[in-house]
């Protein structure tokens, strides 16, 4: 069995515009809202969403950052090889702000649990929301759901959802890959 295309470049573009529109509906000026991409692959999605917000809605003063959750994960010591951390870049306090976490795939919920712990180093947010491109809704280990969702995918546990970004992989596509 080969990989199956779940979303092509055009479909991803439509979804990104819809997600950006939903964020504007909820947060309007983003005066008290910050956007944080979860390392590594949520950063690509966050940058795309920010670009749409800037170019199409004229919102240029949105605070944004990148959060590495490597050492906050509950499984970081379970692998054979040492994990390599990514960069955290949050140059603002999240105290009393609305935080929107952005990640490409919501699978078990463990990455978001780690992000919830990691963000506390930067203050106590007023609220935290989650935006994901892909929601593997029947694979959750924790009771975490996205507030903004691109597409729900029902994949069995032996299948992997891979999001490819033009900036990193040379194309925009989402694939369902057998393990």
Backbone as JSON Lines, residues from 0, in Angstrom:
{"i":0,"aa":"X","n":[0.84,-1.17,0.0],"ca":[0.0,0.0,0.0],"c":[0.89,1.25,0.0]}
{"i":1,"aa":"X","n":[0.61,2.21,-0.85],"ca":[1.41,3.43,-0.92],"c":[0.72,4.56,-0.19]}
{"i":2,"aa":"X","n":[1.42,5.68,-0.13],"ca":[0.84,6.82,0.57],"c":[-0.36,7.38,-0.19]}
{"i":3,"aa":"X","n":[-1.29,7.92,0.58],"ca":[-2.52,8.47,0.01],"c":[-2.52,9.98,0.28]}
{"i":4,"aa":"X","n":[-2.85,10.77,-0.72],"ca":[-2.93,12.22,-0.55],"c":[-4.24,12.56,0.14]}
{"i":5,"aa":"X","n":[-4.15,13.17,1.31],"ca":[-5.34,13.62,2.04],"c":[-5.69,15.06,1.65]}
{"i":6,"aa":"X","n":[-4.67,15.9,1.5],"ca":[-4.87,17.29,1.09],"c":[-3.77,17.68,0.12]}
{"i":7,"aa":"X","n":[-4.16,18.36,-0.95],"ca":[-3.15,18.88,-1.87],"c":[-2.9,20.35,-1.55]}
{"i":8,"aa":"X","n":[-2.04,20.98,-2.3],"ca":[-1.64,22.36,-2.06],"c":[-2.84,23.32,-2.07]}
{"i":9,"aa":"X","n":[-3.71,23.16,-3.03],"ca":[-4.89,24.03,-3.13],"c":[-5.81,23.87,-1.93]}
{"i":10,"aa":"X","n":[-6.06,22.64,-1.51],"ca":[-6.92,22.38,-0.35],"c":[-6.32,22.95,0.93]}
{"i":11,"aa":"X","n":[-5.0,22.81,1.08],"ca":[-4.32,23.37,2.25],"c":[-4.48,24.87,2.27]}
{"i":12,"aa":"X","n":[-4.32,25.51,1.12],"ca":[-4.45,26.96,1.03],"c":[-5.85,27.42,1.44]}
{"i":13,"aa":"X","n":[-6.86,26.72,0.98],"ca":[-8.24,27.06,1.35],"c":[-8.44,26.92,2.86]}
{"i":14,"aa":"X","n":[-7.94,25.85,3.43],"ca":[-8.07,25.6,4.87],"c":[-7.33,26.67,5.67]}
{"i":15,"aa":"X","n":[-6.13,27.05,5.23],"ca":[-5.37,28.08,5.95],"c":[-6.12,29.4,5.97]}
{"i":16,"aa":"X","n":[-6.74,29.76,4.86],"ca":[-7.51,30.99,4.82],"c":[-8.74,30.92,5.73]}
{"i":17,"aa":"X","n":[-9.38,29.77,5.78],"ca":[-10.54,29.6,6.67],"c":[-10.11,29.7,8.13]}
{"i":18,"aa":"X","n":[-8.99,29.06,8.48],"ca":[-8.51,29.11,9.86],"c":[-8.14,30.53,10.25]}
{"i":19,"aa":"X","n":[-7.48,31.27,9.35],"ca":[-7.12,32.66,9.63],"c":[-8.38,33.49,9.85]}
{"i":20,"aa":"X","n":[-9.4,33.27,9.04],"ca":[-10.67,33.99,9.17],"c":[-11.32,33.69,10.51]}
{"i":21,"aa":"X","n":[-11.28,32.45,10.94],"ca":[-11.86,32.08,12.23],"c":[-11.12,32.76,13.38]}
{"i":22,"aa":"X","n":[-9.8,32.87,13.26],"ca":[-9.02,33.57,14.29],"c":[-9.42,35.05,14.35]}
{"i":23,"aa":"X","n":[-9.58,35.68,13.19],"ca":[-9.99,37.09,13.15],"c":[-11.38,37.26,13.76]}
{"i":24,"aa":"X","n":[-12.29,36.36,13.47],"ca":[-13.63,36.44,14.04],"c":[-13.59,36.41,15.56]}
{"i":25,"aa":"X","n":[-12.71,35.61,16.1],"ca":[-12.64,35.44,17.57],"c":[-11.8,36.51,18.24]}
{"i":26,"aa":"X","n":[-10.69,36.92,17.61],"ca":[-9.72,37.79,18.28],"c":[-9.64,39.21,17.7]}
{"i":27,"aa":"X","n":[-10.32,39.49,16.64],"ca":[-10.42,40.79,15.98],"c":[-9.07,41.48,15.76]}
{"i":28,"aa":"X","n":[-8.6,42.28,16.71],"ca":[-7.37,43.05,16.52],"c":[-6.13,42.34,17.03]}
{"i":29,"aa":"X","n":[-6.27,41.27,17.75],"ca":[-5.18,40.5,18.35],"c":[-4.41,41.32,19.38]}
{"i":30,"aa":"X","n":[-5.04,42.35,19.92],"ca":[-4.4,43.22,20.9],"c":[-3.93,42.44,22.13]}
{"i":31,"aa":"X","n":[-4.73,41.49,22.59],"ca":[-4.36,40.7,23.77],"c":[-4.2,39.22,23.44]}
{"i":32,"aa":"X","n":[-3.85,38.95,22.19],"ca":[-3.69,37.57,21.72],"c":[-2.29,37.37,21.18]}
{"i":33,"aa":"X","n":[-1.7,36.22,21.51],"ca":[-0.4,35.85,20.96],"c":[-0.53,34.5,20.26]}
{"i":34,"aa":"X","n":[0.26,34.32,19.22],"ca":[0.26,33.08,18.46],"c":[1.59,32.38,18.7]}
{"i":35,"aa":"X","n":[1.52,31.1,19.07],"ca":[2.74,30.34,19.36],"c":[2.73,29.04,18.57]}
{"i":36,"aa":"X","n":[3.7,28.9,17.68],"ca":[3.88,27.68,16.92],"c":[4.65,26.67,17.75]}
{"i":37,"aa":"X","n":[4.17,25.44,17.78],"ca":[4.84,24.39,18.55],"c":[5.89,23.74,17.67]}
{"i":38,"aa":"X","n":[7.13,23.75,18.16],"ca":[8.25,23.19,17.42],"c":[8.09,21.67,17.28]}
{"i":39,"aa":"X","n":[8.52,21.08,16.2],"ca":[9.12,21.76,15.07],"c":[8.12,22.15,13.98]}
{"i":40,"aa":"X","n":[7.13,21.32,13.72],"ca":[6.33,21.49,12.5],"c":[5.16,22.45,12.63]}
{"i":41,"aa":"X","n":[4.76,22.78,13.84],"ca":[3.72,23.77,14.02],"c":[4.18,25.17,13.66]}
{"i":42,"aa":"X","n":[5.48,25.37,13.66],"ca":[6.04,26.68,13.32],"c":[5.74,27.03,11.86]}
{"i":43,"aa":"X","n":[5.83,26.06,10.96],"ca":[5.52,26.32,9.55],"c":[4.08,26.77,9.38]}
{"i":44,"aa":"X","n":[3.17,26.08,10.08],"ca":[1.75,26.42,10.02],"c":[1.51,27.8,10.62]}
{"i":45,"aa":"X","n":[2.13,28.1,11.76],"ca":[1.97,29.4,12.4],"c":[2.45,30.53,11.48]}
{"i":46,"aa":"X","n":[3.58,30.32,10.83],"ca":[4.1,31.35,9.92],"c":[3.16,31.59,8.74]}
{"i":47,"aa":"X","n":[2.57,30.53,8.23],"ca":[1.61,30.68,7.13],"c":[0.37,31.45,7.59]}
{"i":48,"aa":"X","n":[-0.15,31.1,8.75],"ca":[-1.33,31.78,9.29],"c":[-1.01,33.26,9.52]}
{"i":49,"aa":"X","n":[0.14,33.55,10.11],"ca":[0.53,34.94,10.36],"c":[0.64,35.73,9.05]}
{"i":50,"aa":"X","n":[1.18,35.1,8.03],"ca":[1.31,35.77,6.73],"c":[-0.07,36.15,6.17]}
{"i":51,"aa":"X","n":[-1.02,35.25,6.28],"ca":[-2.38,35.54,5.82],"c":[-3.0,36.67,6.64]}
{"i":52,"aa":"X","n":[-2.82,36.63,7.95],"ca":[-3.37,37.66,8.82],"c":[-2.78,39.04,8.48]}
{"i":53,"aa":"X","n":[-1.5,39.06,8.14],"ca":[-0.84,40.32,7.8],"c":[-1.27,40.82,6.42]}
{"i":54,"aa":"X","n":[-1.2,39.94,5.42],"ca":[-1.44,40.35,4.05],"c":[-2.91,40.59,3.72]}
{"i":55,"aa":"X","n":[-3.79,39.79,4.28],"ca":[-5.2,39.89,3.91],"c":[-6.06,40.65,4.9]}
{"i":56,"aa":"X","n":[-5.6,40.74,6.15],"ca":[-6.39,41.42,7.17],"c":[-5.67,42.66,7.73]}
{"i":57,"aa":"X","n":[-4.46,42.91,7.27],"ca":[-3.71,44.09,7.7],"c":[-3.32,44.08,9.16]}
{"i":58,"aa":"X","n":[-3.2,42.91,9.75],"ca":[-2.84,42.78,11.17],"c":[-1.33,42.55,11.29]}
{"i":59,"aa":"X","n":[-0.59,43.64,11.52],"ca":[0.87,43.55,11.49],"c":[1.53,43.51,12.86]}
{"i":60,"aa":"X","n":[0.8,43.76,13.91],"ca":[1.41,43.83,15.23],"c":[1.07,42.63,16.11]}
{"i":61,"aa":"X","n":[0.87,41.48,15.5],"ca":[0.54,40.28,16.27],"c":[1.82,39.73,16.88]}
{"i":62,"aa":"X","n":[1.78,39.52,18.19],"ca":[2.92,38.9,18.86],"c":[2.9,37.4,18.55]}
{"i":63,"aa":"X","n":[4.07,36.89,18.17],"ca":[4.15,35.46,17.85],"c":[5.47,34.9,18.34]}
{"i":64,"aa":"X","n":[5.47,33.59,18.51],"ca":[6.68,32.92,18.98],"c":[6.69,31.46,18.62]}
{"i":65,"aa":"X","n":[7.75,30.81,19.08],"ca":[7.94,29.37,18.84],"c":[8.25,28.72,20.18]}
{"i":66,"aa":"X","n":[7.62,27.58,20.44],"ca":[7.79,26.9,21.71],"c":[8.32,25.49,21.49]}
{"i":67,"aa":"X","n":[9.47,25.21,22.09],"ca":[10.01,23.85,22.06],"c":[9.51,23.09,23.29]}
{"i":68,"aa":"X","n":[8.97,21.91,23.06],"ca":[8.38,21.13,24.16],"c":[9.17,19.87,24.47]}
{"i":69,"aa":"X","n":[10.33,19.71,23.83],"ca":[11.1,18.46,23.92],"c":[11.23,17.94,25.34]}
{"i":70,"aa":"X","n":[11.69,18.78,26.26],"ca":[11.99,18.3,27.61],"c":[10.8,18.38,28.55]}
{"i":71,"aa":"X","n":[9.65,18.74,28.01],"ca":[8.42,18.74,28.79],"c":[7.56,17.52,28.45]}
{"i":72,"aa":"X","n":[7.97,16.77,27.44],"ca":[7.21,15.59,27.03],"c":[7.36,14.49,28.07]}
{"i":73,"aa":"X","n":[6.33,13.68,28.23],"ca":[6.39,12.59,29.2],"c":[7.14,11.37,28.66]}
{"i":74,"aa":"X","n":[7.54,11.42,27.39],"ca":[8.25,10.28,26.8],"c":[9.67,10.64,26.35]}
{"i":75,"aa":"X","n":[10.21,11.79,26.77],"ca":[11.48,12.21,26.21],"c":[12.66,11.35,26.64]}
{"i":76,"aa":"X","n":[12.55,10.58,27.7],"ca":[13.65,9.71,28.13],"c":[13.44,8.24,27.72]}
{"i":77,"aa":"X","n":[12.43,7.98,26.93],"ca":[12.09,6.6,26.6],"c":[12.73,6.09,25.33]}
{"i":78,"aa":"X","n":[13.28,6.96,24.52],"ca":[13.84,6.55,23.24],"c":[15.26,6.03,23.38]}
{"i":79,"aa":"X","n":[15.73,5.4,22.32],"ca":[17.08,4.86,22.29],"c":[18.12,5.95,22.11]}
{"i":80,"aa":"X","n":[17.8,6.96,21.28],"ca":[18.77,8.0,21.01],"c":[18.38,9.28,21.75]}
{"i":81,"aa":"X","n":[19.37,10.11,22.07],"ca":[19.06,11.38,22.75],"c":[18.25,12.3,21.82]}
{"i":82,"aa":"X","n":[17.31,12.99,22.39],"ca":[16.51,13.93,21.62],"c":[17.27,15.24,21.43]}
{"i":83,"aa":"X","n":[17.04,15.87,20.31],"ca":[17.62,17.17,20.05],"c":[16.54,18.23,20.2]}
{"i":84,"aa":"X","n":[16.82,19.2,21.03],"ca":[15.85,20.26,21.27],"c":[15.84,21.24,20.11]}
{"i":85,"aa":"X","n":[14.69,21.86,19.91],"ca":[14.54,22.94,18.95],"c":[14.62,24.26,19.72]}
{"i":86,"aa":"X","n":[14.46,25.34,19.02],"ca":[14.59,26.65,19.63],"c":[13.25,27.16,20.13]}
{"i":87,"aa":"X","n":[13.25,27.7,21.34],"ca":[12.1,28.44,21.84],"c":[12.39,29.91,21.62]}
{"i":88,"aa":"X","n":[11.43,30.61,21.03],"ca":[11.57,32.05,20.82],"c":[10.26,32.69,21.24]}
{"i":89,"aa":"X","n":[10.23,33.14,22.47],"ca":[9.08,33.88,22.98],"c":[9.66,35.1,23.71]}
{"i":90,"aa":"X","n":[9.58,36.25,23.06],"ca":[10.19,37.45,23.62],"c":[9.14,38.39,24.21]}
{"i":91,"aa":"X","n":[8.15,37.8,24.85],"ca":[7.07,38.56,25.48],"c":[6.52,37.72,26.62]}
{"i":92,"aa":"X","n":[5.8,38.38,27.5],"ca":[5.15,37.7,28.63],"c":[3.73,37.33,28.19]}
{"i":93,"aa":"X","n":[3.29,36.15,28.56],"ca":[1.94,35.72,28.18],"c":[0.92,35.98,29.29]}
{"i":94,"aa":"X","n":[1.36,36.61,30.36],"ca":[0.48,36.92,31.48],"c":[-0.77,37.65,31.01]}
{"i":95,"aa":"X","n":[-1.94,37.09,31.33],"ca":[-3.25,37.67,31.0],"c":[-3.51,37.83,29.5]}
{"i":96,"aa":"X","n":[-2.78,37.07,28.67],"ca":[-3.0,37.09,27.22],"c":[-3.78,35.85,26.81]}
{"i":97,"aa":"X","n":[-4.44,35.96,25.67],"ca":[-5.03,34.78,25.04],"c":[-3.93,34.17,24.18]}
{"i":98,"aa":"X","n":[-3.61,32.93,24.42],"ca":[-2.55,32.23,23.69],"c":[-3.21,31.26,22.72]}
{"i":99,"aa":"X","n":[-2.78,31.31,21.46],"ca":[-3.25,30.34,20.47],"c":[-2.05,29.45,20.12]}
{"i":100,"aa":"X","n":[-2.09,28.2,20.58],"ca":[-1.08,27.22,20.17],"c":[-1.41,26.76,18.76]}
{"i":101,"aa":"X","n":[-0.38,26.61,17.94],"ca":[-0.58,26.13,16.58],"c":[0.33,24.94,16.36]}
{"i":102,"aa":"X","n":[-0.27,23.81,15.92],"ca":[0.48,22.6,15.61],"c":[-0.12,21.96,14.37]}
{"i":103,"aa":"X","n":[0.69,21.2,13.65],"ca":[0.22,20.65,12.38],"c":[-0.73,19.48,12.57]}
{"i":104,"aa":"X","n":[-0.4,18.53,13.45],"ca":[-1.23,17.34,13.65],"c":[-1.5,17.15,15.14]}
{"i":105,"aa":"X","n":[-2.76,17.04,15.49],"ca":[-3.15,16.68,16.85],"c":[-3.41,15.18,16.84]}
{"i":106,"aa":"X","n":[-2.57,14.46,17.56],"ca":[-2.64,13.0,17.55],"c":[-3.07,12.51,18.94]}
{"i":107,"aa":"X","n":[-2.13,12.24,19.83],"ca":[-2.48,11.71,21.15],"c":[-2.85,12.8,22.14]}
{"i":108,"aa":"X","n":[-2.38,14.02,21.89],"ca":[-2.6,15.13,22.81],"c":[-1.43,15.36,23.74]}
{"i":109,"aa":"X","n":[-0.44,14.48,23.7],"ca":[0.71,14.59,24.61],"c":[1.58,15.81,24.31]}
{"i":110,"aa":"X","n":[1.72,16.18,23.06],"ca":[2.5,17.38,22.71],"c":[1.83,18.63,23.29]}
{"i":111,"aa":"X","n":[0.52,18.69,23.22],"ca":[-0.2,19.85,23.74],"c":[-0.12,19.86,25.26]}
{"i":112,"aa":"X","n":[-0.2,18.72,25.89],"ca":[-0.02,18.67,27.34],"c":[1.35,19.21,27.72]}
{"i":113,"aa":"X","n":[2.37,18.85,26.97],"ca":[3.72,19.36,27.23],"c":[3.78,20.87,27.01]}
{"i":114,"aa":"X","n":[3.11,21.35,25.96],"ca":[3.1,22.78,25.68],"c":[2.39,23.56,26.8]}
{"i":115,"aa":"X","n":[1.34,22.99,27.36],"ca":[0.63,23.63,28.46],"c":[1.55,23.81,29.67]}
{"i":116,"aa":"X","n":[2.41,22.84,29.9],"ca":[3.38,22.94,31.0],"c":[4.48,23.94,30.65]}
{"i":117,"aa":"X","n":[5.01,23.86,29.44],"ca":[6.13,24.71,29.03],"c":[5.76,26.19,29.02]}
{"i":118,"aa":"X","n":[4.56,26.53,28.63],"ca":[4.18,27.95,28.49],"c":[4.14,28.65,29.85]}
{"i":119,"aa":"X","n":[3.99,27.91,30.91],"ca":[3.93,28.52,32.24],"c":[5.22,29.24,32.62]}
{"i":120,"aa":"X","n":[6.32,28.93,31.95],"ca":[7.58,29.63,32.2],"c":[7.53,31.08,31.72]}
{"i":121,"aa":"X","n":[6.52,31.41,30.92],"ca":[6.42,32.75,30.34],"c":[5.26,33.54,30.91]}
{"i":122,"aa":"X","n":[4.65,33.04,31.97],"ca":[3.54,33.73,32.61],"c":[2.3,32.86,32.62]}
{"i":123,"aa":"X","n":[1.24,33.41,33.19],"ca":[-0.03,32.69,33.28],"c":[-1.01,33.29,32.28]}
{"i":124,"aa":"X","n":[-1.28,32.57,31.19],"ca":[-2.22,33.09,30.19],"c":[-3.63,33.21,30.73]}
{"i":125,"aa":"X","n":[-4.37,34.14,30.15],"ca":[-5.79,34.28,30.48],"c":[-6.55,33.07,29.96]}
{"i":126,"aa":"X","n":[-6.21,32.64,28.74],"ca":[-6.82,31.45,28.14],"c":[-5.86,30.89,27.11]}
{"i":127,"aa":"X","n":[-6.04,29.62,26.8],"ca":[-5.23,28.96,25.78],"c":[-6.16,28.25,24.82]}
{"i":128,"aa":"X","n":[-5.94,28.48,23.53],"ca":[-6.69,27.8,22.48],"c":[-5.72,26.99,21.63]}
{"i":129,"aa":"X","n":[-6.28,26.07,20.86],"ca":[-5.47,25.22,20.0],"c":[-5.99,25.26,18.58]}
{"i":130,"aa":"X","n":[-5.08,25.49,17.64],"ca":[-5.38,25.42,16.21],"c":[-4.52,24.31,15.64]}
{"i":131,"aa":"X","n":[-5.16,23.35,14.95],"ca":[-4.42,22.28,14.29],"c":[-4.9,22.12,12.86]}
{"i":132,"aa":"X","n":[-3.97,21.79,11.99],"ca":[-4.33,21.55,10.59],"c":[-5.07,20.22,10.48]}
{"i":133,"aa":"X","n":[-4.54,19.18,11.15],"ca":[-5.11,17.84,11.09],"c":[-5.43,17.36,12.5]}
{"i":134,"aa":"X","n":[-6.63,16.86,12.69],"ca":[-7.07,16.3,13.96],"c":[-7.32,14.81,13.77]}
{"i":135,"aa":"X","n":[-6.43,13.98,14.34],"ca":[-6.64,12.53,14.33],"c":[-7.52,12.19,15.52]}
{"i":136,"aa":"X","n":[-8.79,12.44,15.39],"ca":[-9.71,12.49,16.52],"c":[-9.89,11.19,17.29]}
{"i":137,"aa":"X","n":[-9.66,10.05,16.71],"ca":[-9.87,8.79,17.44],"c":[-8.59,8.21,18.01]}
{"i":138,"aa":"X","n":[-7.54,9.02,18.08],"ca":[-6.24,8.54,18.56],"c":[-5.82,9.2,19.87]}
{"i":139,"aa":"X","n":[-6.71,9.93,20.49],"ca":[-6.36,10.74,21.65],"c":[-6.1,9.89,22.88]}
{"i":140,"aa":"X","n":[-5.04,10.23,23.62],"ca":[-4.75,9.63,24.91],"c":[-5.19,10.55,26.05]}
{"i":141,"aa":"X","n":[-5.33,11.84,25.74],"ca":[-5.69,12.85,26.72],"c":[-6.92,13.61,26.23]}
{"i":142,"aa":"X","n":[-7.7,14.17,27.13],"ca":[-8.93,14.87,26.72],"c":[-8.63,16.28,26.2]}
{"i":143,"aa":"X","n":[-7.99,16.35,25.04],"ca":[-7.6,17.62,24.41],"c":[-8.24,17.68,23.04]}
{"i":144,"aa":"X","n":[-8.88,18.8,22.74],"ca":[-9.55,18.99,21.45],"c":[-9.14,20.34,20.86]}
{"i":145,"aa":"X","n":[-9.06,20.44,19.54],"ca":[-8.71,21.74,18.94],"c":[-9.91,22.7,18.95]}
{"i":146,"aa":"X","n":[-9.6,23.99,19.11],"ca":[-10.62,25.03,18.99],"c":[-10.82,25.4,17.53]}
{"i":147,"aa":"X","n":[-9.75,25.3,16.75],"ca":[-9.78,25.58,15.32],"c":[-9.14,24.38,14.63]}
{"i":148,"aa":"X","n":[-9.86,23.83,13.66],"ca":[-9.43,22.57,13.08],"c":[-9.54,22.64,11.56]}
{"i":149,"aa":"X","n":[-8.45,22.26,10.88],"ca":[-8.48,22.24,9.42],"c":[-9.26,21.08,8.87]}
{"i":150,"aa":"X","n":[-8.88,19.87,9.27],"ca":[-9.53,18.66,8.75],"c":[-9.42,17.56,9.79]}
{"i":151,"aa":"X","n":[-10.48,16.8,9.97],"ca":[-10.43,15.61,10.82],"c":[-10.08,14.41,9.97]}
{"i":152,"aa":"X","n":[-9.2,13.59,10.5],"ca":[-8.76,12.4,9.78],"c":[-8.95,11.19,10.68]}
{"i":153,"aa":"X","n":[-9.6,10.19,10.15],"ca":[-9.78,8.94,10.88],"c":[-8.77,7.94,10.34]}
{"i":154,"aa":"X","n":[-7.63,7.89,11.01],"ca":[-6.56,6.98,10.6],"c":[-6.38,5.93,11.68]}
{"i":155,"aa":"X","n":[-6.15,4.71,11.26],"ca":[-5.89,3.67,12.24],"c":[-4.48,3.87,12.78]}
{"i":156,"aa":"X","n":[-4.19,3.29,13.93],"ca":[-2.92,3.54,14.6],"c":[-1.7,3.11,13.81]}
{"i":157,"aa":"X","n":[-1.85,2.22,12.88],"ca":[-0.71,1.78,12.08],"c":[-0.41,2.74,10.94]}
{"i":158,"aa":"X","n":[-1.23,3.76,10.76],"ca":[-1.02,4.73,9.7],"c":[-0.48,6.03,10.29]}
{"i":159,"aa":"X","n":[0.31,6.72,9.5],"ca":[0.9,7.99,9.93],"c":[0.38,9.11,9.03]}
{"i":160,"aa":"X","n":[0.08,10.24,9.64],"ca":[-0.29,11.43,8.88],"c":[0.96,12.3,8.78]}
{"i":161,"aa":"X","n":[1.36,12.61,7.56],"ca":[2.55,13.45,7.34],"c":[2.15,14.72,6.63]}
{"i":162,"aa":"X","n":[2.48,15.85,7.25],"ca":[2.24,17.15,6.64],"c":[3.55,17.62,6.03]}
{"i":163,"aa":"X","n":[3.52,17.89,4.75],"ca":[4.69,18.41,4.05],"c":[4.48,19.89,3.77]}
{"i":164,"aa":"X","n":[5.49,20.69,4.09],"ca":[5.44,22.13,3.86],"c":[6.46,22.51,2.8]}
{"i":165,"aa":"X","n":[6.07,23.39,1.93],"ca":[6.93,23.86,0.85],"c":[8.27,24.35,1.39]}
{"i":166,"aa":"X","n":[8.25,25.06,2.51],"ca":[9.47,25.62,3.09],"c":[10.45,24.55,3.54]}
{"i":167,"aa":"X","n":[9.96,23.4,3.91],"ca":[10.81,22.35,4.48],"c":[10.92,21.13,3.57]}
{"i":168,"aa":"X","n":[9.83,20.78,2.91],"ca":[9.77,19.53,2.15],"c":[9.63,19.74,0.65]}
{"i":169,"aa":"X","n":[9.53,20.99,0.21],"ca":[9.44,21.28,-1.22],"c":[8.04,21.26,-1.79]}
{"i":170,"aa":"X","n":[7.04,20.91,-0.98],"ca":[5.66,20.88,-1.45],"c":[4.71,21.03,-0.28]}
{"i":171,"aa":"X","n":[3.5,21.49,-0.58],"ca":[2.43,21.54,0.4],"c":[1.51,20.35,0.13]}
{"i":172,"aa":"X","n":[1.42,19.44,1.08],"ca":[0.55,18.27,0.94],"c":[0.42,17.59,2.3]}
{"i":173,"aa":"X","n":[-0.65,16.85,2.46],"ca":[-0.84,16.01,3.64],"c":[-1.07,14.6,3.13]}
{"i":174,"aa":"X","n":[-0.28,13.67,3.68],"ca":[-0.33,12.27,3.25],"c":[-0.73,11.36,4.39]}
{"i":175,"aa":"X","n":[-1.4,10.28,4.05],"ca":[-1.65,9.17,4.96],"c":[-0.69,8.06,4.51]}
{"i":176,"aa":"X","n":[0.2,7.68,5.43],"ca":[1.28,6.74,5.09],"c":[1.15,5.48,5.94]}
{"i":177,"aa":"X","n":[1.18,4.31,5.33],"ca":[1.16,3.08,6.13],"c":[2.48,2.91,6.85]}
{"i":178,"aa":"X","n":[2.42,2.34,8.05],"ca":[3.66,2.1,8.81],"c":[4.32,0.83,8.38]}
